[in-house]
Amino acid sequence: MMENVMRMEDKIVELPGKPACMLDRDLAKVYGVETKELNRARERNPKKFVEDVDYFLLTQSEVTICHLDWKGGHLPYAYTKRGAYMFATILNTDEAILHAMSIVEGFCLYSLLMEEIKAGRITMKPSPR
């Protein structure tokens, strides 16, 4: 289980001026659905998802920040912790059931890590690219 949590944590993205989020394609993999299906589920359940609170559409500059290999077309969506978890209430896949808590735990671990870094108790080396 811890291995899954660490992978979830690694998929969390922080963008300037935005809450921590997961990209739609990564979240779709977690829930065992296609990206298109994930976003359609959100569209079919507008009462459960608040734009700019639970999800937002990335801008082209945010796509660059995320180092996405984007070739044009529809910009990706990003989902906050609340939005990511909300899919567990509407998707009916085995993965949705198994990974709902992993997503929340990943965001919690990420939050704790950020608190430790901000407090100066731990430091991180830049990753080589």
C-alpha positions as a Markdown table, in Angstrom:
| # | Residue | x | y | z |
|---|---|---|---|---|
| 1 | Met | 0.0 | 0.0 | 0.0 |
| 2 | Met | 2.8 | 2.4 | 0.8 |
| 3 | Glu | 4.2 | 2.0 | -2.6 |
| 4 | Asn | 0.9 | 3.2 | -4.2 |
| 5 | Val | 0.8 | 6.1 | -1.8 |
| 6 | Met | 4.3 | 7.2 | -2.9 |
| 7 | Arg | 3.4 | 7.0 | -6.5 |
| 8 | Met | 0.3 | 9.1 | -5.8 |
| 9 | Glu | 2.4 | 11.7 | -4.0 |
| 10 | Asp | 4.7 | 11.9 | -7.0 |
| 11 | Lys | 1.9 | 12.7 | -9.3 |
| 12 | Ile | 0.8 | 15.8 | -7.3 |
| 13 | Val | 1.6 | 19.0 | -9.0 |
| 14 | Glu | 2.0 | 22.5 | -7.5 |
| 15 | Leu | 1.5 | 25.4 | -9.8 |
| 16 | Pro | 2.0 | 29.1 | -9.0 |
| 17 | Gly | -1.2 | 30.5 | -7.4 |
| 18 | Lys | -3.1 | 27.2 | -7.6 |
| 19 | Pro | -3.7 | 24.5 | -5.0 |
| 20 | Ala | -1.9 | 21.2 | -5.2 |
| 21 | Cys | -3.5 | 19.1 | -7.9 |
| 22 | Met | -3.3 | 16.0 | -10.0 |
| 23 | Leu | -3.6 | 16.0 | -13.8 |
| 24 | Asp | -6.6 | 14.4 | -15.4 |
| 25 | Arg | -4.5 | 11.8 | -17.2 |
| 26 | Asp | -2.8 | 10.7 | -14.0 |
| 27 | Leu | -6.1 | 10.6 | -12.0 |
| 28 | Ala | -7.8 | 8.6 | -14.8 |
| 29 | Lys | -5.1 | 5.9 | -14.5 |
| 30 | Val | -5.6 | 5.8 | -10.7 |
| 31 | Tyr | -9.3 | 5.2 | -11.2 |
| 32 | Gly | -8.9 | 2.8 | -14.1 |
| 33 | Val | -10.7 | 4.8 | -16.7 |
| 34 | Glu | -9.8 | 6.8 | -19.8 |
| 35 | Thr | -9.1 | 10.5 | -19.4 |
| 36 | Lys | -12.1 | 11.3 | -21.5 |
| 37 | Glu | -14.3 | 9.2 | -19.3 |
| 38 | Leu | -13.0 | 10.9 | -16.1 |
| 39 | Asn | -13.8 | 14.4 | -17.5 |
| 40 | Arg | -17.2 | 13.3 | -18.8 |
| 41 | Ala | -18.0 | 11.9 | -15.3 |
| 42 | Arg | -17.3 | 15.4 | -13.9 |
| 43 | Glu | -19.5 | 17.0 | -16.6 |
| 44 | Arg | -22.3 | 14.6 | -15.8 |
| 45 | Asn | -22.1 | 15.5 | -12.1 |
| 46 | Pro | -21.9 | 19.4 | -12.0 |
| 47 | Lys | -23.3 | 19.6 | -8.4 |
| 48 | Lys | -20.3 | 17.6 | -7.1 |
| 49 | Phe | -17.5 | 19.7 | -8.8 |
| 50 | Val | -16.9 | 23.4 | -8.3 |
| 51 | Glu | -14.7 | 24.9 | -11.0 |
| 52 | Asp | -11.6 | 26.6 | -9.6 |
| 53 | Val | -12.2 | 24.8 | -6.3 |
| 54 | Asp | -12.3 | 21.1 | -7.3 |
| 55 | Tyr | -10.8 | 21.4 | -10.8 |
| 56 | Phe | -9.4 | 23.9 | -13.3 |
| 57 | Leu | -8.3 | 23.9 | -16.9 |
| 58 | Leu | -4.6 | 24.3 | -17.3 |
| 59 | Thr | -3.3 | 27.2 | -19.3 |
| 60 | Gln | -0.6 | 26.7 | -22.0 |
| 61 | Ser | 2.0 | 28.2 | -19.6 |
| 62 | Glu | 1.0 | 25.7 | -16.9 |
| 63 | Val | 1.3 | 22.9 | -19.4 |
| 64 | Thr | 4.9 | 24.0 | -19.9 |
| 65 | Ile | 5.5 | 24.2 | -16.1 |
| 66 | Cys | 4.2 | 20.6 | -15.8 |
| 67 | His | 6.6 | 19.4 | -18.5 |
| 68 | Leu | 3.8 | 17.8 | -20.4 |
| 69 | Asp | 4.3 | 16.6 | -23.9 |
| 70 | Trp | 1.2 | 18.4 | -25.2 |
| 71 | Lys | 0.7 | 18.6 | -29.0 |
| 72 | Gly | -2.2 | 21.0 | -29.0 |
| 73 | Gly | -5.9 | 20.2 | -28.9 |
| 74 | His | -7.8 | 20.3 | -25.6 |
| 75 | Leu | -5.8 | 21.6 | -22.6 |
| 76 | Pro | -5.7 | 19.1 | -19.7 |
| 77 | Tyr | -7.7 | 19.6 | -16.5 |
| 78 | Ala | -6.2 | 19.4 | -13.1 |
| 79 | Tyr | -8.1 | 18.2 | -10.0 |
| 80 | Thr | -7.5 | 19.3 | -6.4 |
| 81 | Lys | -7.6 | 16.9 | -3.4 |
| 82 | Arg | -11.4 | 17.5 | -3.1 |
| 83 | Gly | -12.0 | 17.0 | -6.8 |
| 84 | Ala | -9.8 | 13.9 | -6.9 |
| 85 | Tyr | -11.6 | 12.3 | -4.0 |
| 86 | Met | -15.0 | 13.2 | -5.4 |
| 87 | Phe | -14.5 | 10.8 | -8.3 |
| 88 | Ala | -14.5 | 8.0 | -5.7 |
| 89 | Thr | -18.2 | 8.9 | -5.1 |
| 90 | Ile | -19.2 | 8.7 | -8.7 |
| 91 | Leu | -17.0 | 6.2 | -10.5 |
| 92 | Asn | -17.9 | 2.5 | -10.0 |
| 93 | Thr | -14.7 | 0.7 | -10.8 |
| 94 | Asp | -12.6 | -1.6 | -8.5 |
| 95 | Glu | -9.8 | 0.9 | -8.9 |
| 96 | Ala | -12.0 | 3.8 | -7.6 |
| 97 | Ile | -12.8 | 1.8 | -4.5 |
| 98 | Leu | -9.2 | 0.7 | -3.9 |
| 99 | His | -7.5 | 4.0 | -4.6 |
| 100 | Ala | -9.8 | 6.5 | -3.1 |
| 101 | Met | -7.9 | 6.4 | 0.2 |
| 102 | Ser | -4.5 | 6.3 | -1.5 |
| 103 | Ile | -5.3 | 9.6 | -3.2 |
| 104 | Val | -6.2 | 11.3 | 0.0 |
| 105 | Glu | -3.2 | 9.8 | 1.8 |
| 106 | Gly | -1.0 | 11.0 | -1.1 |
| 107 | Phe | -2.2 | 14.5 | -0.7 |
| 108 | Cys | -1.9 | 14.3 | 3.1 |
| 109 | Leu | 1.7 | 13.1 | 2.8 |
| 110 | Tyr | 2.5 | 15.8 | 0.3 |
| 111 | Ser | 1.0 | 18.4 | 2.7 |
| 112 | Leu | 3.1 | 17.1 | 5.5 |
| 113 | Leu | 6.2 | 17.1 | 3.4 |
| 114 | Met | 5.6 | 20.8 | 2.3 |
| 115 | Glu | 5.1 | 21.8 | 6.0 |
| 116 | Glu | 8.4 | 20.1 | 6.9 |
| 117 | Ile | 10.2 | 21.9 | 4.1 |
| 118 | Lys | 8.7 | 25.3 | 4.9 |
| 119 | Ala | 9.7 | 24.8 | 8.6 |
| 120 | Gly | 13.2 | 24.1 | 7.5 |
| 121 | Arg | 13.3 | 20.6 | 9.1 |
| 122 | Ile | 14.1 | 19.0 | 5.9 |
| 123 | Thr | 15.6 | 20.1 | 2.6 |
| 124 | Met | 15.2 | 18.7 | -0.9 |
| 125 | Lys | 17.9 | 18.6 | -3.6 |
| 126 | Pro | 16.7 | 19.6 | -7.1 |
| 127 | Ser | 16.1 | 16.6 | -9.3 |
| 128 | Pro | 18.4 | 16.4 | -12.3 |
| 129 | Arg | 16.6 | 16.9 | -15.6 |
